[in-house]
């Protein structure tokens, strides 16, 4: 599989099929035992697996300051806060935030790191419709900035709003790759052809 700058891939599959493992491999967190992952220009890769990577006793402002300093970010925290519309809780400790709020903070961390390749594992899980709309716009903005983005999610309707391509994963292998034609019926039909009934698998995605 080949990815180019300004491209967003939606990674879809039930749980246990290797979505997170693939991202760990791309990020070199684990050893790849077959195949190889080649970065053509030594691009920086960023992957935050889940909310446990956030520092619960820091406020959002403190977390962003730490990330900006650690990665020598050229992106201002203020611009990220304004873009994500999270100014009303930036002085709160991360431990006190709801699931959806912590998800937005994670997205903010990605934007501050500003890596060439971004790997998002279920980034829109727990978000309301307003925040989903914000994240959709963020993803489209990353595309305009020529980022390479891989996003895993079981929310096919939302993914179809911003991805260029769907990868269907099975047994740790991408078994099908299809362009996004903005036809959600076709997307769901492809899913069911590979994995079975979408509703029956809802608790295992």
Phi, psi and omega in degrees: 000141181235137177238144179239163180301146180073031184233136179240125179251134172262117182262113185236139179177158173296164175301148175086007182259359172108015181298307181294322179299319177300316180294320177299321179295316179298324181277000180063031174279336179227161179277129176279124184266346176212149184073187178208155177243122184241127173258118190293327184232030181054044181296148174284140180241140176228132179216119173248108192297317180200183185291347178297341180283346176282153181266106190297332184270358174270153169283167178300317178300317180294320179297314180296321179296318179298314180296315181300319180288319183295322183261006181050050186291141173265000180265133182278141177300322181299319180294322179293316180299317180292320181296318182273352179058052183241018186297338183285352178224022181287343178265005179266149176290143183300327180299335183270356186275155176286170178305312182297320179296318179295326176298318179294323177296319177300316177300320178299321178299315178302315183294326178289319179297319173059042180289159178288328179239123182240129182245112183252121179257106180054054185287340183257009176293130177084005180267145173279177185296326179296312181289328175299320178295319178298315182293323176302316179293324177299315180298318179295326178292321177297323177298316179297334179271010176066030174282154169260123187231131171242127183235121173264141177191152173262358180272080188298321180301317181287320178301321185295347180284340186220348182278154176269335190206147174251132171252127178257121187253136178210128181061032180078007182236140174285107185269342178205141177229121184227141177292152176277114179260011182061024176253093186294332177296318179292322179300314181291325178295318177298320179299312183292329177296328183270318190247351184101186186303128183298319181291321179294330181268003188303325182276358183239009182274000000 
